[in-house]
Amino acid sequence: MLKCAAIFTDHMVLMRDKEVCVWGQCDGQGNVEVCIDNIQAQATINDNTWKVYLPAHAAGGPYLMKVKCGSECIEFVDVYYGEVFLAAGQSNMEMVLKDSKGGKDVAKTSDYPLIRYYNVFKTGYIDEKIEQEIASVQWQSCVGEVSGEMSAIAYYAARIIYEELQIPIGIVDCYQGGTSISSWLPEDVLQEYSLGRKYITDYKELVGDKTDEEYECEVEEYWKTWHAWDDKVQALKAMNPNVTWDEIVAEAGDSPWPQPAGNKSIFRPTGAYDSMICTIAPYTLGGIFYYQGESDSDYVETASLYHELMQALIIHWRELFEDESLYFVITQLPMYMDKNAEDNYAWAITRESQLQLSQNMTNVGLLGIADCGEYGNIHPTDKRTPGERLGNLVLEERYGCNRQGKSMIPLDVYKQDGRVVIECGNTYGEILAECLESAVNMSGGLPLMAVFEIAGKDGQYQPCGFMVNHDRIILQTEHLENVERVRYAWTNYASVRIFNRAHIPLVPFGEKTVR
């Protein structure tokens, strides 16, 4: 029987101007032929699987795509060529448009038939029943309320890109809230790194000798508890659309978390990789949007080694999607700290690793959203700001459009004329400093102001003042001769106040040597 991978459905968007991979299964022997818009390609069936590469094709459509093997033929209608992106990660990428700030109204008026999305079925394992669920998922067009079911960040980014390029945009949504980076990598890659091995060992100990049947019973009870909690939340939102998260927690309690551990869990190391990413690879992409890291930033130990697995993920996913230079955007974590928690700097450490990877790896962009975090709320509902910023970043960085989407970054730190100077990139001609003095004394005196800090040979950091001058920041200090290192916003949470002309914040950064 002839089958295509489940991601191939009516209304799909194929990647323009690149050789497109189409693959699937077929019993027996012979060739499989794929035809679209008078072009065709074929491949031989090997061990009941096949993979065909269609020649590059310009943006356009609609087209009919046929997949043939002997007397069997599968047809896909309303197929377009355009730009295709994978939107992956955990809960902040997962938040769908209808659940974001103002998203329900946006979805109701959405009228973008050529922005389309495919929601990868969320699962940590695949059996016959799950295969049927996966096969039922279809590509959807962003017209009306159906738009509300796609990633909010991806929606706003896609809308910006579409309005500029005026070609079809496809978004492959593949995310699961609460997942560690270990869930998104295969075991052989995880075994290469100490943090990967730790994740595997710790999870095995957590599961212990629990059977799959016991796990499934625990999951069933968990969802009963969760739905009861969610019913209270939805009732509160219905009574007051502007209800705050603190008010929700006060009335409904904290969200039931974590889910039970088990060998079928999506949260286990390799869980999302085996059962989600591998079902859509190697669908031909133009880029990957990745927003993840919160679950790995609870502890300094994991945050300090996160960069190893993040780099491994970029390299491996590029191999998996058969493009060694595939454009990859890392979302730098915003400011966040749970209320009454102690600042252990783990989120700051993760942000620094994300910044360094974007600067040290080819074709890796950085989406800076330090201004989008909320104190005490790990799920900010404003997804329009990061989404539109992502769209502008992609347009400027990947397509060379006249947009301003890059995050302001430190380029050099040096002493000059009796001052410590931080030279910045991506200022777009101006650095803006906002006054946020009211933020300092919030929450019983918690220091919520992001600051520059300087240190000498002893490594003891002290805050210092600053002033801006075009594309440079001048630090104010009385003992210039002792300054050897500088860092900015080195904290889990603080209000940032330094922006470029496009109102994108200076990214938080760790220790920089003053030359």
NUDRENMI-407402 format. One record per residue (C-alpha): x, y, z; residue number from 1. Coordinates in Angstrom, 2 decimals, always signed. Layout:
NUDRENMI-407402
       x       y       z pos
       X       Y       Z NUM
...
This chain:
NUDRENMI-407402
       x       y       z pos
   +0.00   +0.00   +0.00   1
   +1.31   +3.43   -0.98   2
   +1.60   +6.04   +1.80   3
   +3.15   +9.46   +2.16   4
   +4.47  +10.83   +5.43   5
   +1.58  +12.30   +7.39   6
   +2.75  +15.90   +6.97   7
   +1.86  +15.72   +3.27   8
   -1.81  +16.74   +3.06   9
   -4.09  +18.93   +1.00  10
   -3.38  +22.69   +1.35  11
   +0.28  +22.17   +2.30  12
   +3.07  +24.63   +1.56  13
   +6.26  +23.30   -0.02  14
   +9.55  +25.14   +0.21  15
  +10.30  +27.33   -2.80  16
  +13.63  +27.48   -4.66  17
  +15.03  +24.36   -2.96  18
  +15.01  +20.70   -3.84  19
  +11.97  +19.34   -1.97  20
  +11.99  +15.96   -0.24  21
   +8.83  +13.83   -0.42  22
   +8.90  +10.47   +1.35  23
   +6.75   +7.64   +2.59  24
   +6.14   +3.89   +2.54  25
   +5.06   +1.34   -0.01  26
   +4.86   -2.43   +0.10  27
   +6.76   -4.41   -2.48  28
   +9.22   -3.23   -5.08  29
   +9.36   -0.78   -7.95  30
   +9.49   +3.00   -8.28  31
   +7.49   +5.84   -6.76  32
   +6.91   +8.91   -8.92  33
   +5.93  +12.39   -7.69  34
   +4.46  +14.92  -10.13  35
   +3.56  +18.58   -9.65  36
   +3.15  +21.44  -12.14  37
   +4.61  +19.45  -15.05  38
   +7.73  +18.44  -13.13  39
   +8.35  +14.95  -11.86  40
  +10.88  +12.86  -10.02  41
  +11.06   +9.26   -8.95  42
  +12.91   +6.92   -6.62  43
  +13.15   +3.18   -6.00  44
  +11.38   +1.56   -3.05  45
  +13.92   +0.26   -0.55  46
  +12.81   -1.86   +2.43  47
   +9.24   -0.61   +1.96  48
  +10.31   +3.03   +2.16  49
  +10.96   +5.64   -0.51  50
  +12.27   +9.18   -0.76  51
  +11.84  +11.42   -3.82  52
  +13.51  +14.77   -4.41  53
  +11.58  +17.26   -6.54  54
  +13.57  +19.89   -8.44  55
  +13.51  +23.44   -7.06  56
  +10.37  +25.39   -7.94  57
   +9.46  +29.08   -7.63  58
   +6.75  +30.34   -5.27  59
   +3.24  +29.91   -6.57  60
   +0.16  +27.74   -6.80  61
   -2.32  +26.26   -6.36  62
   -1.06  +22.96   -7.74  63
   -2.13  +19.35   -7.78  64
   +0.54  +16.95   -6.53  65
   +0.34  +13.28   -7.50  66
   +2.26  +10.41   -5.94  67
   +2.17   +7.22   -8.01  68
   +3.33   +3.63   -7.64  69
   +2.07   +1.17  -10.18  70
   -1.72   +1.42  -10.21  71
   -1.86   +3.34   -6.92  72
   -2.09   +7.13   -6.88  73
   -2.41   +9.68   -4.08  74
   -3.47  +13.23   -4.94  75
   -2.98  +16.40   -2.90  76
   -4.94  +19.50   -3.90  77
   -4.44  +23.22   -3.29  78
   -0.67  +22.85   -2.85  79
   +1.49  +25.97   -2.87  80
   +5.19  +26.73   -2.98  81
   +6.45  +29.42   -0.61  82
   +8.54  +29.83   +2.52  83
   +8.31  +27.12   +5.20  84
   +9.44  +27.42   +8.82  85
   +9.47  +25.05  +11.76  86
   +8.26  +26.63  +15.03  87
   +9.58  +24.47  +17.87  88
  +10.20  +24.49  +21.60  89
   +8.17  +24.54  +24.76  90
   +5.25  +26.45  +26.29  91
   +5.93  +30.00  +25.16  92
   +6.14  +28.86  +21.55  93
   +3.23  +26.54  +22.25  94
   +0.83  +29.27  +23.43  95
   -1.72  +29.43  +20.64  96
   -3.09  +32.66  +19.25  97
   -6.51  +32.38  +20.89  98
   -4.90  +32.09  +24.35  99
   -2.59  +35.08  +23.93 100
   -3.33  +38.70  +24.72 101
   -5.93  +39.95  +22.25 102
   -5.53  +36.76  +20.23 103
   -9.19  +35.76  +20.06 104
  -10.11  +39.02  +18.34 105
   -7.12  +38.75  +16.01 106
   -8.15  +35.23  +15.02 107
  -11.75  +36.23  +14.31 108
  -10.63  +38.80  +11.73 109
   -7.71  +36.82  +10.35 110
   -7.92  +36.56   +6.56 111
   -4.68  +35.06   +5.29 112
   -5.53  +32.05   +3.12 113
   -1.89  +31.80   +2.02 114
   -0.52  +31.61   +5.56 115
   -0.89  +27.97   +6.51 116
   +0.10  +25.81   +9.43 117
   +0.48  +22.18  +10.35 118
   +0.21  +21.26  +14.05 119
   +2.36  +18.21  +14.74 120
   +0.44  +15.78  +16.93 121
   +1.75  +15.90  +20.51 122
   +2.82  +12.49  +21.73 123
   +5.72  +10.74  +23.44 124
   +5.12   +7.40  +21.73 125
   +3.49   +6.02  +18.60 126
   +1.19   +3.03  +18.36 127
   -1.56   +2.11  +15.91 128
   -4.10   +4.43  +17.53 129
   -1.64   +7.34  +17.63 130
   -0.78   +6.74  +13.98 131
   -4.44   +7.26  +13.13 132
   -4.47  +10.49  +15.16 133
   -1.34  +11.70  +13.37 134
   -2.87  +10.86   +9.99 135
   -5.95  +12.96  +10.78 136
   -3.97  +16.21  +11.12 137
   -4.29  +18.54   +8.13 138
   -2.66  +21.73   +6.94 139
   -4.91  +24.69   +7.81 140
   -5.26  +28.18   +6.33 141
   -5.26  +31.23   +8.62 142
   -8.79  +32.34   +7.86 143
  -11.07  +33.06  +10.79 144
  -11.06  +31.35  +14.15 145
   -9.04  +28.33  +12.95 146
   -6.07  +30.74  +13.07 147
   -6.40  +30.72  +16.83 148
   -5.05  +27.16  +17.02 149
   -1.54  +27.96  +15.76 150
   +1.41  +29.26  +17.75 151
   +0.80  +32.92  +18.54 152
   +4.44  +33.88  +18.06 153
   +4.59  +32.00  +14.76 154
   +1.33  +33.60  +13.60 155
   +2.57  +37.15  +14.15 156
   +5.94  +36.34  +12.57 157
   +4.29  +34.69   +9.56 158
   +1.99  +37.66   +9.08 159
   +4.90  +40.10   +9.01 160
   +6.85  +37.91   +6.56 161
   +3.84  +37.35   +4.30 162
   +2.93  +41.04   +4.13 163
   +6.46  +41.86   +3.00 164
   +7.18  +38.96   +0.62 165
   +3.63  +38.39   -0.66 166
   +4.20  +34.67   -1.13 167
   +2.68  +31.67   +0.69 168
   +4.03  +31.03   +4.18 169
   +3.92  +27.61   +5.83 170
   +4.46  +27.07   +9.56 171
   +5.09  +23.61  +10.98 172
   +4.15  +23.85  +14.67 173
   +6.08  +21.32  +16.75 174
   +6.19  +22.04  +20.46 175
   +5.33  +20.78  +23.91 176
   +5.21  +22.85  +27.07 177
   +7.50  +21.81  +29.89 178
   +9.97  +19.87  +27.76 179
  +13.65  +19.92  +28.51 180
  +16.06  +20.18  +25.60 181
  +16.79  +16.50  +26.26 182
  +13.31  +15.64  +24.98 183
  +14.25  +17.03  +21.56 184
  +17.42  +15.02  +20.93 185
  +18.12  +11.34  +20.15 186
  +19.77   +9.14  +22.75 187
  +23.03   +8.71  +20.85 188
  +23.54  +12.48  +20.82 189
  +22.57  +12.85  +24.49 190
  +25.04  +10.14  +25.46 191
  +27.89  +12.26  +24.07 192
  +27.44  +14.93  +26.78 193
  +27.52  +14.81  +30.56 194
  +24.27  +16.77  +30.84 195
  +22.59  +14.48  +28.35 196
  +23.69  +11.41  +30.29 197
  +22.49  +13.02  +33.51 198
  +19.04  +13.66  +32.04 199
  +18.79  +10.04  +30.92 200
  +19.96   +8.63  +34.28 201
  +17.79  +10.95  +36.37 202
  +14.68  +10.15  +34.38 203
  +15.25   +6.40  +34.56 204
  +15.53   +6.71  +38.33 205
  +12.32   +8.75  +38.38 206
  +10.43   +6.08  +36.45 207
  +11.96   +3.20  +38.38 208
  +10.16   -0.09  +37.75 209
   +6.85   +1.55  +36.84 210
   +5.04   -0.34  +34.11 211
   +3.42   +1.30  +31.10 212
   +0.02   +0.27  +32.46 213
   +0.73   +1.99  +35.78 214
   +1.94   +5.08  +33.93 215
   -1.22   +5.23  +31.82 216
   -3.41   +5.03  +34.94 217
   -1.43   +7.86  +36.53 218
   -1.81   +9.96  +33.37 219
   -5.55   +9.39  +33.31 220
   -5.84  +10.63  +36.91 221
   -3.56  +13.55  +36.16 222
   -5.77  +14.76  +33.33 223
   -8.86  +14.55  +35.52 224
   -7.13  +16.82  +38.01 225
   -5.87  +19.15  +35.32 226
   -9.25  +19.54  +33.59 227
  -10.90  +20.29  +36.92 228
   -8.32  +23.01  +37.51 229
   -8.68  +24.34  +33.96 230
  -12.47  +24.52  +34.31 231
  -11.97  +26.88  +37.25 232
   -9.48  +28.95  +35.23 233
  -11.79  +29.27  +32.24 234
  -14.67  +30.28  +34.51 235
  -12.53  +33.01  +36.06 236
  -11.51  +34.27  +32.62 237
  -15.13  +34.28  +31.47 238
  -16.16  +36.38  +34.47 239
  -13.20  +38.74  +34.08 240
  -11.26  +38.74  +30.77 241
   -8.58  +40.90  +32.43 242
   -8.02  +38.60  +35.38 243
   -4.34  +38.41  +36.34 244
   -2.34  +35.25  +36.80 245
   -1.96  +36.01  +40.51 246
   -5.74  +36.25  +40.85 247
   -6.16  +32.96  +38.97 248
   -3.70  +31.18  +41.25 249
   -5.37  +32.65  +44.33 250
   -8.76  +31.25  +43.27 251
   -7.89  +28.07  +41.33 252
   -4.50  +27.17  +42.76 253
   -1.33  +26.37  +40.85 254
   -1.52  +24.39  +37.64 255
   -1.06  +20.65  +38.35 256
   +2.56  +19.95  +37.50 257
   +4.59  +17.97  +36.69 258
   +2.93  +15.19  +34.74 259
   +3.64  +11.60  +35.82 260
   +6.93  +10.11  +34.66 261
   +6.92   +7.06  +32.45 262
   +8.56   +5.35  +29.51 263
   +5.86   +6.68  +27.18 264
   +6.07  +10.25  +28.39 265
   +6.82  +13.03  +25.93 266
   +8.91  +14.62  +28.71 267
  +11.38  +11.77  +28.87 268
  +14.75  +12.25  +27.16 269
  +14.20  +11.63  +23.40 270
  +10.39  +11.63  +23.86 271
   +9.47  +14.58  +21.62 272
  +12.31  +13.81  +19.22 273
  +11.31  +10.19  +18.58 274
   +7.57  +10.78  +18.27 275
   +7.28  +14.31  +16.88 276
  +10.40  +15.66  +15.15 277
  +11.13  +12.36  +13.42 278
   +7.61  +12.24  +11.96 279
   +8.18  +15.51  +10.05 280
  +11.84  +15.25   +9.06 281
  +13.19  +15.80   +6.48 282
  +10.35  +18.12   +5.36 283
  +12.15  +20.82   +3.40 284
  +12.42  +24.05   +5.40 285
  +13.60  +27.61   +5.00 286
  +14.35  +28.03   +8.69 287
  +13.67  +27.03  +12.29 288
  +12.28  +29.22  +15.08 289
  +13.27  +27.77  +18.46 290
  +12.00  +29.02  +21.83 291
  +13.07  +26.70  +24.63 292
  +15.29  +26.63  +27.68 293
  +12.99  +27.50  +30.56 294
  +12.86  +23.89  +31.75 295
  +16.66  +23.66  +31.73 296
  +17.13  +26.88  +33.72 297
  +15.84  +25.86  +37.12 298
  +19.32  +25.00  +38.32 299
  +22.77  +26.44  +37.72 300
  +24.11  +22.93  +37.05 301
  +21.88  +22.37  +34.02 302
  +21.97  +25.97  +32.79 303
  +25.79  +25.94  +32.80 304
  +25.87  +22.99  +30.38 305
  +22.83  +23.93  +28.30 306
  +25.00  +25.41  +25.54 307
  +26.47  +21.98  +24.73 308
  +23.08  +20.42  +24.03 309
  +21.79  +23.51  +22.26 310
  +24.72  +23.47  +19.85 311
  +24.27  +19.73  +19.37 312
  +20.58  +20.27  +18.63 313
  +21.28  +22.84  +15.93 314
  +23.88  +20.62  +14.27 315
  +21.75  +17.47  +14.50 316
  +18.52  +19.09  +13.32 317
  +20.33  +20.54  +10.33 318
  +21.51  +17.04   +9.47 319
  +18.05  +15.64  +10.06 320
  +16.42  +18.20   +7.77 321
  +19.21  +17.72   +5.23 322
  +20.51  +21.28   +5.18 323
  +23.82  +21.93   +6.97 324
  +23.37  +25.71   +6.77 325
  +19.66  +25.83   +7.63 326
  +18.73  +29.21   +9.11 327
  +18.07  +28.84  +12.84 328
  +16.71  +31.49  +15.22 329
  +17.32  +31.08  +18.95 330
  +14.91  +32.97  +21.20 331
  +16.95  +34.33  +24.07 332
  +15.03  +33.76  +27.29 333
  +13.24  +36.84  +28.62 334
  +13.51  +38.08  +32.18 335
  +11.81  +35.77  +34.67 336
  +11.91  +34.82  +38.30 337
   +9.27  +33.16  +40.40 338
   +7.94  +35.36  +43.19 339
   +9.81  +35.00  +46.47 340
  +12.49  +32.89  +44.72 341
  +16.17  +33.46  +45.24 342
  +18.10  +34.74  +42.23 343
  +20.49  +31.92  +41.32 344
  +21.41  +33.49  +37.93 345
  +20.52  +30.28  +36.07 346
  +18.36  +32.14  +33.54 347
  +21.18  +34.64  +33.05 348
  +23.58  +31.78  +32.36 349
  +21.21  +30.29  +29.75 350
  +20.78  +33.70  +28.08 351
  +24.53  +34.08  +27.82 352
  +24.91  +30.66  +26.21 353
  +22.17  +31.54  +23.71 354
  +23.93  +34.81  +22.86 355
  +27.30  +33.08  +22.43 356
  +25.86  +30.38  +20.16 357
  +24.27  +33.01  +17.92 358
  +27.63  +34.74  +17.59 359
  +29.76  +31.64  +17.16 360
  +27.63  +29.53  +14.82 361
  +26.96  +30.26  +11.16 362
  +23.49  +31.32  +10.09 363
  +22.11  +31.41  +13.63 364
  +20.02  +34.43  +14.59 365
  +19.09  +35.69  +18.04 366
  +15.64  +36.96  +18.97 367
  +16.15  +39.27  +21.94 368
  +13.07  +39.63  +24.15 369
  +14.52  +40.66  +27.50 370
  +11.74  +43.24  +27.77 371
   +8.97  +40.67  +27.31 372
   +9.28  +38.80  +30.59 373
   +6.99  +39.10  +33.60 374
   +7.92  +38.81  +37.25 375
   +6.23  +35.73  +38.68 376
   +4.69  +34.63  +35.36 377
   +6.64  +32.26  +33.15 378
   +3.99  +32.54  +30.40 379
   +3.63  +36.19  +29.34 380
   +0.51  +36.52  +27.20 381
   +1.82  +39.28  +24.93 382
   +3.07  +37.24  +21.99 383
   +2.59  +39.95  +19.40 384
   +5.76  +41.80  +20.44 385
   +8.13  +38.81  +20.16 386
   +6.26  +37.46  +17.11 387
   +6.46  +40.66  +15.07 388
  +10.05  +41.18  +16.20 389
  +10.83  +37.67  +14.95 390
   +9.21  +38.43  +11.59 391
  +11.26  +41.60  +11.17 392
  +14.45  +39.78  +12.22 393
  +13.87  +37.09   +9.58 394
  +13.10  +39.63   +6.88 395
  +16.23  +41.63   +7.60 396
  +18.64  +38.81   +8.34 397
  +17.54  +36.12   +5.89 398
  +16.00  +38.10   +3.04 399
  +17.92  +41.39   +3.24 400
  +14.74  +43.47   +3.50 401
  +14.82  +47.01   +4.83 402
  +13.56  +46.05   +8.27 403
  +14.89  +46.57  +11.78 404
  +14.64  +43.36  +13.73 405
  +18.09  +42.60  +15.12 406
  +18.83  +42.74  +18.82 407
  +21.36  +45.25  +20.05 408
  +24.53  +43.43  +21.11 409
  +27.87  +44.40  +22.69 410
  +30.66  +44.44  +20.10 411
  +33.62  +45.71  +22.07 412
  +34.47  +46.96  +25.57 413
  +37.50  +49.19  +26.02 414
  +39.02  +52.12  +27.89 415
  +39.26  +55.44  +26.09 416
  +39.96  +58.97  +27.32 417
  +39.49  +58.01  +30.93 418
  +36.22  +56.14  +30.36 419
  +34.97  +52.57  +29.90 420
  +33.18  +52.34  +26.57 421
  +30.80  +49.64  +25.35 422
  +30.47  +49.77  +21.59 423
  +27.19  +48.25  +20.42 424
  +25.98  +46.72  +17.20 425
  +22.51  +46.84  +15.66 426
  +21.66  +50.22  +17.20 427
  +20.09  +51.45  +13.94 428
  +21.69  +54.79  +14.62 429
  +20.69  +55.46  +18.20 430
  +20.67  +54.01  +21.71 431
  +17.68  +54.89  +23.86 432
  +17.69  +54.74  +27.66 433
  +14.34  +54.73  +29.42 434
  +13.72  +55.78  +32.99 435
  +12.25  +52.93  +35.01 436
  +12.90  +54.20  +38.51 437
   +9.45  +53.06  +39.63 438
  +10.51  +49.45  +39.09 439
  +13.22  +49.53  +41.74 440
  +11.06  +49.18  +44.83 441
   +8.50  +46.67  +43.57 442
   +7.83  +43.48  +45.52 443
   +9.17  +44.56  +48.86 444
  +12.44  +46.03  +47.68 445
  +13.46  +43.35  +45.16 446
  +16.08  +44.94  +42.87 447
  +14.23  +44.89  +39.57 448
  +16.43  +47.30  +37.61 449
  +18.86  +45.82  +35.09 450
  +22.28  +47.38  +35.66 451
  +25.81  +47.42  +34.34 452
  +28.32  +45.93  +36.73 453
  +32.09  +46.26  +36.76 454
  +34.77  +44.19  +38.46 455
  +38.49  +44.32  +39.03 456
  +41.04  +41.57  +39.57 457
  +39.15  +40.26  +42.59 458
  +36.14  +39.46  +40.39 459
  +33.74  +41.21  +42.76 460
  +31.09  +42.99  +40.71 461
  +29.65  +46.35  +41.66 462
  +26.87  +48.29  +39.89 463
  +27.77  +51.45  +38.03 464
  +26.00  +54.24  +36.22 465
  +26.08  +54.93  +32.48 466
  +25.30  +57.40  +29.75 467
  +24.66  +56.87  +26.04 468
  +26.40  +58.49  +23.09 469
  +25.13  +57.46  +19.62 470
  +26.10  +53.75  +19.30 471
  +28.18  +53.65  +22.46 472
  +27.49  +53.31  +26.15 473
  +29.81  +55.14  +28.55 474
  +30.16  +53.63  +32.00 475
  +30.56  +55.98  +34.92 476
  +33.06  +54.91  +37.52 477
  +35.53  +56.65  +39.82 478
  +38.21  +53.97  +39.74 479
  +38.74  +53.36  +36.05 480
  +42.19  +51.86  +36.51 481
  +40.73  +48.91  +38.43 482
  +38.03  +47.97  +35.91 483
  +38.78  +44.71  +34.09 484
  +35.36  +43.17  +33.43 485
  +31.84  +44.28  +32.61 486
  +28.46  +42.54  +32.51 487
  +24.87  +43.70  +32.00 488
  +21.54  +42.50  +33.40 489
  +23.21  +39.50  +35.02 490
  +20.13  +38.36  +36.89 491
  +17.15  +36.09  +36.41 492
  +14.74  +39.02  +36.46 493
  +15.03  +42.78  +36.11 494
  +13.40  +45.51  +34.06 495
  +15.58  +46.44  +31.09 496
  +15.82  +50.04  +29.98 497
  +18.32  +50.22  +27.11 498
  +16.99  +49.89  +23.55 499
  +17.99  +50.54  +19.97 500
  +16.04  +52.84  +17.68 501
  +13.70  +49.96  +16.75 502
  +12.92  +49.59  +20.48 503
  +14.62  +46.21  +20.73 504
  +16.55  +45.88  +23.98 505
  +20.25  +45.47  +24.49 506
  +20.65  +41.75  +25.13 507
  +21.73  +40.78  +28.64 508
  +25.34  +39.61  +28.57 509
  +27.85  +38.01  +30.87 510
  +31.44  +38.80  +31.63 511
  +33.25  +40.88  +29.00 512
  +36.94  +41.68  +29.37 513
  +37.81  +45.37  +29.15 514
  +40.72  +45.89  +26.81 515
